[in-house]
Amino acid sequence: MASFAWLLSLAVGFLSLSQEILWVRLISFGLRGMSQSFAIVLLCFLVGIAIGSAIGKRFCERHDDLLRTSALVLAAAAVIDLSLLRLLPALLQGSASGLAAVLFLIVLAAALKSIMFPIAHHLGSQQSGTHIGRSVSKVYFGNIIGSTLGPIVTGYVLLDRLSIDGCLLLIGLATGVLSLLCAAQARKPATGLAAMGAIIAATALAWSGPAVVPAIALATSTEHVEGTKVDHVVQNRQGIIHTLSTPDGKPDVILGGNAYDGQLNVDMRLNGNLLDRGLALLAVHPNPERVLVIGMSTGAWARILSASPRIKEMTVVEINPGYLKVIAQYPQVAGLLKEPRIQIVIDDGRRWLRRNPDQAFDLVVQNTTWSWRGYSTNLLSLEYMQLVSSHLKPGGIFAMNSTGSSDVLHTAHKVFPFVERRLNFVYGSKSDFSRPVPTAEAAFRELRLDNSVVFAEQAFRAGGLAREMIKAPFVAPEQQFAGMSESPGLITDQNMLVEHAHGLWRYRLPNFYRKVDHARMLLDR
């Protein structure tokens, strides 16, 4: 019995922590990567553990046949786990009530598995004398091993090979098998048959439902066009990528972690991606031979910059290899994968910069994710901008998407002597680049993609996009902070200002955050 209790403790720890990894992935996807996603899941998970442990203690006090109890509890846990495949698409649709229901399911799923923790210890310590402590510690050690292996195996192995649906199904079935093993140990065939029937029914119900990720993606989509559909989904350990198409003929959009990443389009007549924010660099830098692009995503930014024959070498650093699979499906950007001047590196942008201290560039272009999302500080902080600055050649320019955050612009002013802005893009350099270079028009006229000019002649006439970039590439200095978020602050690695202190709610509740910022300013005095 001691060996089985050890196995039971290990398996429950493995399954419980594996499921927590999936919960974080799902909640983060539903909330578009809000930094609070992990904290929300952890809170619910810990509440579930506390409730389950208390219930398990009562079972140990009042029930003699703990193996039969274990079989029934695990069967209930398996049914709940398998039912998630049908419940989650219906609940994670962006509503507060749906999110509350999902959080309750996190508590319930964690509680059912946590009931087994005191039971496993009770079963494994049916000894007396000096051996009680040793037997309890062995069972506890088994739980630690399982709890450690769960996140590692699920986070680094399963999520790289299976979809969310596959992982949820696997955990539900494994929990069901554990229930049947407990019934077999208890020698209660009736209990085993009842558990098996419930598990089979739940599996059949789960199997007949829609895929979880596409269902949530459509339900939470900001594309409010009837007939919108999910075309491509890539799931791996780095995250979830999907594309949306609409019947109105607009270019497909790509989303990373359910947050808008841009259009799969490089047509400057449409300029749907606002690629002029990147091309404006060609108007102010005379000879950008070496370019670093951090964050490939749709590939549109690297693709449009590669249209310039002045660029001799481009390095693109992207953390998620899944984008390569998506880009290959779209001819507009697929040429990026075959361009001999471009080297695509799968790595974290900040880590790559640290590992390559001798690399220097004329342009560093970064069109990464929304400032309020989790981990955005890693690519927006004072320390990060200083790191990028050390990789700029004389006259080099760093361009980054602020996504409307005045904090990003304010932080750039603390790092770079010269800072400019175009729309929501912020540019920094050690040299003055505020005025177009004499070769600006020639740089735009020579842009070619697939042997076709990027800008037609009308773009160079009065009111045309190319003419506008040549005439006024940036907003006036006195207008730099106009239209951005209020009360800018300095982003550091320690304060994680954009994702925590400000975050998405800064845009949802501007009056509240205006008062908070005012109070903080008074305290700083």
KOLSE-963630 format. One record per residue (C-alpha): residue in one letter; x, y, z. Coordinates in steps of 0.5 Angstrom, whole numbers, padded with zeros to 4 digits, always signed. Each point is the difference from the previous one (the first is absolute). Example, Ala and Ser with C-alpha at 12.3 -4.5 7.8 and 13.67 -1.06 7.14 Angstrom:
2
A+0025-0009+0016/S+0002+0007-0002/
END
This chain:
525
M+0000+0000+0000/A+0006+0005+0001/S+0002-0001-0007/F-0007+0001-0003/A-0001+0006+0005/W+0007+0003-0003/L-0002-0001-0007/L-0007+0003+0002/S+0004+0006+0003/L+0004+0001-0006/A-0005-0001-0005/V-0005+0005+0003/G+0006+0006+0001/F+0002-0001-0008/L-0007+0000-0002/S-0002+0006+0004/L+0006+0004-0002/S-0001-0002-0007/Q-0007+0003+0000/E+0002+0006+0003/I+0005+0002-0006/L-0006-0001-0004/W-0004+0004+0004/V+0005+0006-0001/R+0000-0001-0007/L-0007+0000-0001/I-0002+0006+0005/S+0006+0004-0004/F-0003-0002-0006/G-0007+0002+0002/L+0003+0007+0003/R+0005+0001-0006/G+0006+0000+0004/M-0002+0004+0006/S+0006+0000+0005/Q-0005-0002+0006/S-0002-0006-0004/F+0005-0005+0004/A-0002+0004+0007/I-0007-0002-0001/V+0001-0007-0002/L+0005-0001+0006/L-0005+0003+0005/C-0006-0004-0003/F+0005-0006+0000/L+0002+0001+0008/V-0007+0001+0002/G-0002-0007-0003/I+0006-0003+0003/A-0002+0002+0007/I-0007-0002-0001/G+0002-0007-0003/S+0005-0001+0006/A-0005+0002+0005/I-0005-0005-0003/G+0005-0005-0001/K+0002+0000+0008/R-0008-0001+0001/F+0000-0006-0004/C+0006-0003+0004/E-0004+0001+0006/R-0006-0003-0002/H+0001-0005-0005/D+0003-0007+0001/D+0000-0002-0008/L+0005+0006-0002/L+0001-0004-0007/R-0007+0000-0002/T-0001+0007+0002/S+0006+0002-0004/A-0002-0004-0006/L-0007+0004+0000/V+0004+0007+0002/L+0004-0001-0006/A-0005-0002-0005/A-0004+0006+0002/A+0007+0004-0002/A+0000-0004-0006/V-0007+0002-0002/I+0001+0008+0001/D+0007+0000-0003/L-0003-0004-0007/S-0006+0005+0001/L+0005+0006-0001/L+0000-0001-0007/R-0007+0001-0001/L-0001+0006+0005/L+0006+0004-0001/P-0002+0002-0007/A-0007+0002+0003/L+0003+0004+0006/L+0006+0003-0003/Q-0003+0005-0004/G+0002+0007+0003/S-0006+0001+0005/A+0001+0001+0007/S-0005-0006+0002/G+0004-0005-0005/L+0007+0002+0003/A-0003-0001+0008/A-0003-0007-0002/V+0007-0002-0003/L+0003+0003+0006/F-0005-0005+0004/L+0002-0006-0004/I+0008+0002+0001/V-0002-0001+0008/L-0004-0006-0001/A+0005-0004-0004/A+0005+0002+0005/A-0004-0002+0006/L-0002-0007-0003/K+0007-0002-0001/S+0003+0003+0006/I-0005-0004+0004/M+0005-0006-0001/F+0006+0004+0003/P-0002-0002+0007/I-0003-0007-0002/A+0006-0002-0003/H+0004+0002+0006/H-0005-0004+0004/L+0001-0006-0004/G+0007+0000+0000/S+0001+0001+0007/Q-0004-0006+0003/Q+0006-0001+0005/S+0002+0001+0007/G+0006+0002+0004/T+0006+0003-0003/H-0002-0001-0007/I-0006+0004-0001/G+0005+0007-0002/R+0004-0004-0005/S-0007-0003-0003/V-0003+0007+0000/S+0006+0003-0003/K+0001-0005-0006/V-0007+0001-0002/Y+0001+0008+0001/F+0006-0001-0005/G-0004-0004-0005/N-0005+0006+0000/I+0006+0005-0001/I+0003-0004-0006/G-0007+0000-0003/S-0001+0007+0001/T+0007+0002-0003/L-0001-0005-0006/G-0007+0003-0002/P+0002+0007-0002/I+0007-0003-0003/V-0004-0005-0004/T-0006+0003-0002/G+0003+0007-0001/Y+0006-0002-0004/V-0002-0007-0004/L-0007+0000+0000/L-0002+0007-0002/D+0005-0001-0006/R-0003-0006-0002/L-0008+0000+0001/S-0005+0006+0000/I-0003+0002+0006/D-0006-0004-0001/G+0005-0006-0001/C+0003+0001+0007/L-0007+0001+0004/L-0002-0006-0003/L+0006-0004+0002/I+0000+0003+0007/G-0007-0002+0001/L+0001-0007-0003/A+0006-0001+0005/T-0004+0002+0006/G-0005-0005-0002/V+0005-0005-0001/L+0002+0002+0007/S-0007-0001+0003/L-0001-0007-0003/L+0007-0002+0003/C-0003+0002+0007/A-0006-0004-0001/A+0004-0006-0002/Q+0004+0001+0006/A-0006+0000+0004/R-0003-0006-0003/K-0006+0004-0002/P-0002-0002-0007/A-0007+0003+0001/T+0004+0007+0002/G+0004-0001-0006/L-0005-0002-0005/A-0004+0007+0002/A+0006+0004-0001/M+0002-0003-0006/G-0007+0001-0003/A+0000+0008+0002/I+0007+0001-0003/I-0002-0003-0006/A-0006+0004-0001/A+0004+0006+0002/T+0005-0002-0005/A-0005-0001-0006/L-0003+0007+0002/A+0006+0004+0000/W+0002-0004-0007/S-0006+0003-0003/G+0001+0007+0002/P+0004+0006-0004/A+0007+0001+0000/V+0002+0004+0006/V+0004+0006-0003/P-0003+0001-0006/A-0007+0001+0004/I+0003+0005+0005/A+0004+0003-0006/L-0007+0002-0003/A-0004+0001+0006/T+0005+0006+0002/S+0002+0002-0007/T+0000+0008-0001/E-0002-0002-0007/H-0007+0002+0000/V-0002-0003-0007/E-0005-0005-0001/G+0004-0006-0003/T+0007+0001+0003/K+0003-0007+0001/V+0007-0002+0003/D+0004-0003-0006/H+0007-0002+0003/V+0001-0002+0007/V+0007-0002+0003/Q+0001-0002+0007/N+0007-0001+0003/R+0003+0001+0007/Q+0002+0007-0002/G-0007+0002-0001/I-0006+0000-0004/I-0001+0003-0007/H-0006+0001-0005/T-0002+0003-0006/L-0007+0003-0001/S-0003+0002-0007/T-0007+0003-0001/P-0004+0000-0006/D+0000+0007-0002/G+0007-0001-0004/K+0004+0004+0005/P+0007-0003+0002/D+0001-0006+0005/V+0002+0002+0007/I+0005-0004+0004/L-0001+0000+0008/G+0005-0003+0005/G-0003-0002+0006/N-0006+0003-0002/A+0002+0007-0001/Y+0001+0004-0006/D+0006-0001-0004/G-0001+0003-0006/Q-0002-0001-0008/L+0003-0005-0004/N+0001+0005-0005/V+0005+0005-0003/D-0004+0004-0005/M+0002+0007+0001/R-0006+0002-0004/L-0004-0002+0006/N+0005+0001+0005/G-0005-0004+0005/N+0006-0002+0004/L+0003+0007+0000/L+0006-0002-0002/D+0002+0007-0002/R+0002+0000+0008/G+0006-0004-0002/L+0001+0003-0007/A+0001+0007+0003/L+0007-0003+0002/L+0002+0000-0007/A-0001+0008-0001/V+0004+0001+0006/H+0006-0005+0000/P+0005+0001-0006/N+0002-0007-0001/P-0003-0005+0005/E+0004-0006-0002/R-0001-0005+0006/V-0007+0000+0003/L-0002-0004+0006/V-0007-0002+0000/I-0003-0002+0007/G-0006-0004+0000/M-0002-0002-0007/S-0008-0002+0001/T-0003+0001-0006/G+0006+0001-0004/A-0002+0006-0003/W+0005+0005+0003/A+0006-0004-0002/R-0003-0001-0007/I-0001+0007-0001/L+0006+0002+0002/S+0004-0005-0004/A-0003+0004-0006/S+0006+0004+0001/P+0006-0001-0004/R+0004+0004+0005/I-0001-0005+0005/K+0005-0005-0001/E-0001-0005+0006/M-0006-0001+0005/T+0000-0004+0006/V-0007-0002+0002/V-0001-0002+0007/E-0007-0004+0002/I-0001-0003+0007/N-0006-0005-0003/P+0002-0004-0006/G-0008-0001-0002/Y+0000+0006-0003/L+0005-0003-0006/K-0006-0005-0001/V-0005+0005-0001/I+0004+0005-0004/A+0001-0006-0005/Q-0007+0000-0001/Y+0000+0007-0003/P+0003+0002-0007/Q+0000+0007+0002/V+0005-0001+0006/A+0003-0007-0002/G+0006+0003-0004/L+0003+0002+0007/L+0002-0007+0001/K+0004-0001-0006/E+0003+0007+0000/P+0008-0001+0000/R+0001+0006+0003/I-0004-0002+0006/Q+0002-0004+0006/I-0006-0002+0004/V+0002-0002+0008/I-0005-0004+0004/D+0002+0003+0007/D-0002+0005+0005/G+0002+0007-0002/R+0003+0003+0006/R+0004-0007+0001/W+0002+0001-0007/L+0003+0007+0001/R+0003-0002+0006/R+0004-0006-0003/N+0002+0004-0006/P+0003+0006+0003/D+0005+0001-0006/Q-0006+0001-0005/A-0002+0007-0002/F-0005+0002-0004/D-0003+0007-0004/L-0007-0002+0001/V-0003-0004+0006/V-0008-0001-0002/Q-0004-0002+0006/N-0008-0001-0002/T-0001-0005+0006/T-0007-0001+0004/W-0004+0005+0004/S+0003+0003+0006/W-0005-0002+0005/R+0001-0007-0001/G+0004-0005+0005/Y+0008+0000-0001/S+0000+0007-0005/T+0004+0003+0005/N+0006-0005-0002/L+0000+0004-0007/L-0002+0007+0002/S+0004+0002+0007/L+0005+0005+0001/E+0005-0006+0001/Y-0002-0003-0007/M+0000+0006-0004/Q+0007+0002+0003/L+0002-0007-0003/V-0002+0001-0007/S+0003+0007+0000/S+0007-0004+0001/H-0002-0004-0006/L-0001+0006-0004/K+0006+0003-0005/P+0001+0007-0001/G-0006+0004-0002/G-0004-0007+0001/I-0007+0001+0002/F-0005-0005+0004/A-0007+0000-0002/M-0005-0003+0005/N-0008-0001+0001/S-0002+0004+0006/T-0008-0002-0001/G-0002+0006+0002/S+0004+0000+0007/S+0003+0007+0002/D+0004-0004+0005/V+0004-0003-0006/L+0001+0007-0003/H+0002+0003+0007/T+0005-0006+0001/A+0003+0001-0007/H+0002+0007+0002/K+0004-0002+0006/V+0004-0005-0005/F+0001+0004-0007/P+0002+0007-0001/F-0004+0001-0006/V-0007-0003+0000/E-0006+0000-0005/R-0007-0003-0001/R-0004-0002-0006/L-0007-0002+0002/N+0001-0005+0006/F+0007-0001-0002/V+0006+0003+0004/Y+0007+0001-0003/G+0006+0001+0004/S+0007+0001-0002/K+0007+0003+0002/S+0000+0005-0006/D-0005+0005-0003/F-0004-0003-0005/S-0006+0004+0000/R+0001+0003-0007/P-0001-0005-0006/V+0007-0001-0004/P+0001+0002-0007/T-0001-0007-0003/A-0007-0001+0003/E-0004+0000-0006/A+0005-0004-0004/A+0000-0005+0006/F-0008-0001-0001/R+0000+0000-0007/E+0005-0006+0000/L-0004-0004+0004/R-0002-0007-0003/L-0004-0006+0002/D+0000-0006-0005/N+0002+0005-0006/S-0006+0005+0002/V+0001+0007+0002/V-0002+0001+0007/F-0003+0007-0001/A-0003+0002-0006/E+0001+0007-0003/Q-0006+0003+0003/A+0003-0002+0007/F+0005+0006-0002/R-0005+0005-0001/A-0003+0005+0004/G-0004-0004+0006/G+0004-0006-0002/L+0002-0005+0006/A+0008+0000-0003/R-0001+0008-0001/E-0002+0001+0007/M+0005-0005+0003/I+0005+0004-0003/K-0003+0007+0002/A-0001-0002+0007/P+0002-0006+0002/F-0002+0001+0008/V-0004+0004+0004/A+0002+0007+0002/P+0004+0000+0007/E-0006+0003+0004/Q-0005-0005-0002/Q+0004-0006+0002/F-0004-0002+0006/A-0007+0002-0004/G-0005-0005+0000/M+0004-0005+0004/S-0001-0003+0007/E+0000+0005+0006/S+0005+0001+0006/P+0006-0003-0004/G+0005-0004+0005/L+0007-0003-0001/I-0001-0008-0001/T+0006-0004+0003/D+0001-0007+0001/Q-0002+0000+0007/N-0006+0004+0000/M-0003-0003-0007/L-0005+0006+0000/V-0003-0001-0007/E-0003-0007+0002/H-0001+0001+0007/A-0001+0007+0003/H-0003+0002-0006/G-0002-0006-0004/L-0006+0000-0005/W-0005+0003+0006/R+0004+0006-0001/Y-0004+0001-0007/R-0006-0003+0003/L-0001+0004+0006/P+0004+0007-0002/N-0003+0004+0006/F+0002-0005+0005/Y+0007+0000-0002/R+0000+0007-0001/K-0001+0001+0008/V+0005-0006+0001/D+0005+0003-0004/H-0001+0007+0004/A+0000-0004+0007/R+0007-0003-0002/M+0002+0007-0002/L-0001+0003+0006/L+0003-0006+0004/D+0006+0001-0004/R+0001+0007+0002/
END
